[in-house]
Amino acid sequence: MLKFALVGCGRIAKRHSELLGLGQIKGAELVAACDLVEEKARKIGAQFSVPYFTDMHQMMQSENIDVVIVLTESGNHAKNVVELAQYGKHVVVEKPMALTLDDADAMIQACDKTGAKLFVVKQNRFNVPVVKLREALEQGRFGKLVLGTVRVRWCRPQDYYDQAPWRGTWAMDGGVLTNQASHHVDMLEWMMGDVESVFARGATALANIEAEDTAVVTLKFRNGALGVIEATTATRPKDLEGSISVLGEGGTVEIAGFAVNKMKTWNFVEAKPGDEDVMERYSVNPSNVYGFGHQAYYEYVVDCICNNGPHLVDGLVGRKSLELINAIYESIETGKEVYLRFRPKYCKLGGSF
């Protein structure tokens, strides 16, 4: 039984704590919670009958912890992970793993030094229709890839950003690309392959924040395919969609829903047995899509640690999508096409402006 401890008891901690604290993950249990704000830590501690702390180093003195989950502000992920890595425990960190590439590198090195596995939360990769799309790609059913598109049309009113002073800031959060759309950026690159270059525009349309709440990005992939990212939290009055589409010479797949969780199109030039059942069998649209996929993600983490299963979303994977996000911000600031691999010069993410 792997014993998990939470560091950071904010909004996203609800899903993590419920899965682990209510025994929904086989082979895993919640044993401690920590937050600088005592009331937040106490609430989770009381709910799941586990000790709570306001000092993560005090919490880590316990030998009763196998994995620590970092759910603090995005801008604090790197600092927290580097400090926690010294205890040699495995680390799970929410997206984005960090805001700067230097911080991501420091996190990877710190975990490598002690032999701790570093997991970056990419739960949408485990959504049932997404797994089916990836399977089709690996089978070569698309042939030559032509176009990949992700759309994040969500609603985050001003009171969402006002809940915490770090939200929407360059130093601690970034905008829609770093926060809400980071899973979709990762997924597009995972499906379409390595990115050659990006050109992007961003705007702060409706929210009173430092960073962008709306962005459009065009991408050129190394395999010659093109891509589009459309991301906004300025959809009104409510969420519209979170989707991905992949077009190739051999077929088209589109996954829609609010959180890339509902198969919308499954068409291939050459049909295979089972294609007729895909729309029914691989379309998942749960009543609560917020945090959906975390259960499958934690099952993967347990399998990776206990059974030496494949490490699909490690620090290097997290760094790859972070580099792409940094390149997008570089393009927004310079008004120019940015080629990967690169080191940011004008990207504001992770800085104070």
C-alpha distance (Angstrom), angle and dihedral (degrees) to the residues before:
residue distance angle dihedral
M1 . . .
L2 3.82 . .
K3 3.78 113.4 .
F4 3.81 116.1 -141.9
A5 3.81 129.2 -163.4
L6 3.82 126.7 -164.7
V7 3.80 124.4 -135.6
G8 3.80 107.7 -170.0
C9 3.80 121.0 29.3
G10 3.81 102.0 -158.9
R11 3.80 131.6 122.0
I12 3.81 98.7 -53.5
A13 3.82 92.2 46.7
K14 3.81 89.7 75.8
R15 3.80 93.1 72.5
H16 3.80 94.7 41.8
S17 3.79 94.3 47.0
E18 3.80 94.4 46.8
L19 3.80 93.3 51.9
L20 3.78 93.8 48.3
G21 3.79 99.3 31.6
L22 3.80 95.7 48.9
G23 3.78 95.3 48.3
Q24 3.81 95.7 -111.8
I25 3.82 92.7 137.2
K26 3.78 114.4 69.4
G27 3.79 110.5 -130.1
A28 3.81 94.8 15.3
E29 3.79 137.0 92.7
L30 3.79 138.7 173.7
V31 3.81 113.5 -115.3
A32 3.83 105.9 166.0
A33 3.81 145.3 8.8
C34 3.79 131.6 -155.4
D35 3.79 136.0 -172.3
L36 3.79 133.7 155.8
V37 3.80 86.7 -126.5
E38 3.79 103.1 71.1
E39 3.79 95.4 -154.2
K40 3.81 92.1 58.0
A41 3.79 92.3 50.3
R42 3.80 92.5 43.7
K43 3.81 91.6 52.7
I44 3.81 93.9 56.6
G45 3.78 91.9 39.7
A46 3.79 91.3 54.1
Q47 3.79 94.2 43.3
F48 3.79 93.7 55.4
S49 3.81 100.0 26.2
V50 3.81 95.2 -117.5
P51 3.82 130.9 130.9
Y52 3.79 116.0 -91.6
F53 3.81 130.2 -151.9
T54 3.79 141.2 -173.8
D55 3.83 93.1 -155.5
M56 3.80 116.6 60.6
H57 3.80 92.4 -160.1
Q58 3.78 90.3 56.9
M59 3.80 88.9 49.6
M60 3.79 92.0 50.5
Q61 3.80 92.1 57.3
S62 3.78 86.0 81.3
E63 3.80 115.7 96.1
N64 3.78 86.4 -152.2
I65 3.83 93.9 87.0
D66 3.82 126.4 90.5
V67 3.81 101.4 164.5
V68 3.81 131.1 24.6
I69 3.81 120.8 -156.4
V70 3.80 117.0 -149.6
L71 3.81 111.1 -151.0
T72 3.80 99.5 156.6
E73 3.80 127.0 123.4
S74 3.83 112.3 -53.0
G75 3.78 91.5 -115.4
N76 3.82 90.7 56.5
H77 3.81 97.3 48.1
A78 3.79 94.8 93.6
K79 3.79 95.8 47.1
N80 3.79 92.3 46.8
V81 3.80 95.5 46.5
V82 3.80 94.1 47.2
E83 3.81 90.9 50.9
L84 3.81 93.3 45.2
A85 3.80 94.3 46.6
Q86 3.81 90.5 71.8
Y87 3.81 89.1 73.1
G88 3.81 91.4 63.0
K89 3.81 93.5 -126.5
H90 3.78 121.7 136.8
V91 3.81 114.4 -100.0
V92 3.80 132.3 -142.8
V93 3.82 114.3 -169.2
E94 3.79 128.1 -172.7
K95 3.79 122.0 -124.4
P96 2.92 131.4 -48.4
M97 3.81 94.4 38.1
A98 3.81 89.0 -152.1
L99 3.80 140.7 -23.5
T100 3.81 99.8 -120.8
L101 3.79 131.8 44.7
D102 3.80 91.5 -128.1
D103 3.80 89.5 56.8
A104 3.81 91.5 48.2
D105 3.81 89.9 51.5
A106 3.81 90.9 49.8
M107 3.81 90.9 52.1
I108 3.79 93.0 50.3
Q109 3.80 92.3 47.4
A110 3.81 93.7 47.3
C111 3.81 92.3 53.0
D112 3.80 93.1 43.1
K113 3.80 89.7 52.9
T114 3.81 93.2 60.2
G115 3.80 97.2 32.5
A116 3.79 93.0 -113.2
K117 3.79 118.1 149.7
L118 3.81 114.2 -123.8
F119 3.81 117.2 -148.2
V120 3.81 123.5 -171.2
V121 3.80 114.9 -155.9
K122 3.81 108.7 -113.6
Q123 3.77 99.2 152.6
N124 3.81 96.8 161.6
R125 3.80 89.0 69.2
F126 3.80 85.9 70.3
N127 3.82 97.4 52.2
V128 3.80 108.5 122.6
P129 3.85 97.4 -119.0
V130 3.82 91.1 43.9
V131 3.82 90.7 54.3
K132 3.82 88.4 51.6
L133 3.82 91.9 50.2
R134 3.79 91.2 50.3
E135 3.80 90.0 49.9
A136 3.81 90.9 54.7
L137 3.81 90.4 50.3
E138 3.79 92.5 50.4
Q139 3.80 89.6 49.5
G140 3.81 89.1 55.6
R141 3.78 93.5 -121.2
F142 3.81 93.6 141.8
G143 3.79 94.7 54.0
K144 3.78 109.0 -169.5
L145 3.80 109.0 17.8
V146 3.80 114.5 -130.0
L147 3.80 111.3 172.7
G148 3.78 138.0 -0.1
T149 3.80 123.2 -169.5
V150 3.79 135.4 -177.6
R151 3.79 124.6 -171.6
V152 3.79 126.1 -167.5
R153 3.78 109.2 -177.0
W154 3.78 103.4 168.0
C155 3.78 136.0 151.9
R156 3.79 120.0 -123.3
P157 3.82 109.3 163.3
Q158 3.77 122.7 -158.6
D159 3.79 93.2 -93.6
Y160 3.82 88.8 63.2
Y161 3.80 90.7 59.7
D162 3.79 91.6 41.4
Q163 3.83 91.6 59.1
A164 3.80 90.2 82.4
P165 3.83 129.6 17.4
W166 3.82 93.3 -134.5
R167 3.80 95.3 60.6
G168 3.77 115.2 108.6
T169 3.82 93.7 8.2
W170 3.80 122.6 128.7
A171 3.79 93.2 -133.8
M172 3.80 97.8 52.9
D173 3.80 110.9 15.8
G174 3.79 123.1 2.1
G175 3.77 121.3 -151.2
V176 3.77 138.8 -72.9
L177 3.81 92.7 -50.8
T178 3.80 94.2 56.8
N179 3.77 98.4 36.8
Q180 3.80 119.0 26.2
A181 3.83 98.5 18.2
S182 3.80 99.8 39.5
H183 3.82 91.8 97.6
H184 3.79 90.5 51.7
V185 3.80 93.3 47.9
D186 3.80 88.4 51.9
M187 3.79 92.2 47.6
L188 3.80 94.3 50.0
E189 3.80 91.7 52.4
W190 3.81 90.8 44.4
M191 3.79 91.2 54.3
M192 3.80 101.4 37.0
G193 3.81 101.9 36.1
D194 3.79 135.7 -124.2
V195 3.80 117.3 -10.4
E196 3.80 120.1 -124.0
S197 3.81 98.8 -172.3
V198 3.81 144.8 -14.0
F199 3.80 137.7 -153.3
A200 3.78 118.4 -167.3
R201 3.77 146.3 174.1
G202 3.78 126.3 -162.4
A203 3.78 136.8 -172.5
T204 3.78 139.3 -175.3
A205 3.77 94.4 -136.1
L206 3.80 108.8 164.2
A207 3.79 110.4 -7.6
N208 3.79 123.7 85.1
I209 3.83 95.5 -131.5
E210 3.81 137.5 117.9
A211 3.79 96.7 -116.8
E212 3.80 132.4 54.0
D213 3.79 125.2 -74.4
T214 3.82 93.0 -173.5
A215 3.81 132.5 40.0
V216 3.79 141.8 162.6
V217 3.79 122.1 -160.4
T218 3.78 134.1 -175.4
L219 3.78 118.8 -158.0
K220 3.77 137.0 -167.1
F221 3.78 114.9 -154.5
R222 3.79 124.3 -149.3
N223 3.79 90.1 -115.2
G224 3.82 90.0 60.7
A225 3.79 97.2 -103.4
L226 3.78 121.7 129.4
G227 3.78 129.3 -134.0
V228 3.79 142.5 -164.3
I229 3.79 130.5 -156.0
E230 3.79 117.8 -166.6
A231 3.78 113.3 -178.6
T232 3.78 132.8 168.3
T233 3.78 141.5 150.6
A234 3.81 89.0 -166.5
T235 3.80 96.0 87.9
R236 3.79 108.8 128.1
P237 2.96 139.7 -117.0
K238 3.84 95.5 -4.7
D239 3.82 144.3 -12.0
L240 3.80 114.6 -59.8
E241 3.81 108.3 -178.3
G242 3.78 151.5 -32.2
S243 3.79 108.1 -156.5
I244 3.78 148.6 154.4
S245 3.80 131.1 -158.4
V246 3.80 128.4 -170.9
L247 3.81 121.1 -165.2
G248 3.79 124.5 -170.7
E249 3.78 139.4 157.5
G250 3.80 88.8 -94.7
G251 3.78 101.1 47.2
T252 3.78 153.5 -42.8
V253 3.80 132.8 -102.1
E254 3.78 127.0 -177.8
I255 3.80 125.0 -175.7
A256 3.79 115.1 -168.0
G257 3.81 137.3 160.4
F258 3.79 123.6 108.6
A259 3.81 94.0 -64.8
V260 3.83 109.0 25.4
N261 3.79 87.4 -85.9
K262 3.80 108.8 120.5
M263 3.80 125.7 71.0
K264 3.79 107.5 -131.5
T265 3.82 104.8 166.3
W266 3.79 131.3 20.6
N267 3.81 110.8 168.8
F268 3.81 127.4 151.4
V269 3.79 131.9 175.8
E270 3.79 90.4 -133.5
A271 3.77 111.2 43.4
K272 3.78 120.8 -143.9
P273 3.80 130.5 -160.3
G274 3.78 108.9 -83.5
D275 3.80 96.2 29.1
E276 3.79 90.2 110.2
D277 3.81 90.5 60.5
V278 3.81 98.7 45.6
M279 3.80 96.8 90.8
E280 3.79 90.9 55.6
R281 3.81 101.9 34.5
Y282 3.80 99.6 41.6
S283 3.78 102.7 37.3
V284 3.80 109.9 102.5
N285 3.79 119.9 -178.8
P286 3.82 108.5 163.3
S287 3.75 120.6 -169.9
N288 3.81 90.7 -116.4
V289 3.80 110.6 41.6
Y290 3.81 94.7 169.5
G291 3.78 104.6 109.4
F292 3.80 92.7 -1.2
G293 3.79 110.1 156.7
H294 3.80 94.5 37.7
Q295 3.79 90.8 105.2
A296 3.80 93.5 56.8
Y297 3.80 88.2 42.8
Y298 3.81 93.2 55.9
E299 3.79 91.0 45.9
Y300 3.80 86.4 55.9
V301 3.82 91.6 49.5
V302 3.81 91.6 51.5
D303 3.81 91.4 47.9
C304 3.81 91.7 48.6
I305 3.81 93.3 51.3
C306 3.80 100.4 37.0
N307 3.79 101.7 33.6
N308 3.81 100.8 25.3
G309 3.81 88.8 -114.4
P310 3.82 121.5 174.2
H311 3.81 114.6 -63.1
L312 3.81 99.3 -135.5
V313 3.82 102.9 165.3
D314 3.78 107.3 33.6
G315 3.79 129.2 147.6
L316 3.79 93.7 -78.9
V317 3.80 91.0 54.9
G318 3.80 90.2 48.4
R319 3.80 90.7 49.2
K320 3.81 91.8 51.2
S321 3.80 94.6 60.4
L322 3.82 90.3 40.8
E323 3.80 89.7 56.3
L324 3.79 89.4 52.8
I325 3.81 91.4 50.0
N326 3.81 90.3 49.3
A327 3.81 89.5 50.8
I328 3.80 90.3 51.4
Y329 3.81 91.0 52.7
E330 3.81 89.6 46.6
S331 3.80 88.7 55.8
I332 3.79 92.6 47.6
E333 3.82 90.8 53.2
T334 3.82 97.1 43.6
G335 3.80 99.8 34.8
K336 3.79 87.7 -133.7
E337 3.78 139.2 111.8
V338 3.82 109.5 -94.8
Y339 3.78 122.6 -150.4
L340 3.78 122.3 -148.5
R341 3.05 133.6 -107.8
F342 3.77 94.7 56.1
R343 3.79 146.5 133.0
P344 3.81 114.3 -121.2
K345 3.79 119.8 -115.1
Y346 3.79 104.7 165.9
C347 3.82 102.8 22.1
K348 3.81 107.7 122.7
L349 3.79 95.8 -156.4
G350 3.78 112.6 120.6
G351 3.79 93.7 14.2
S352 3.78 134.5 98.4
F353 3.79 117.1 -113.1
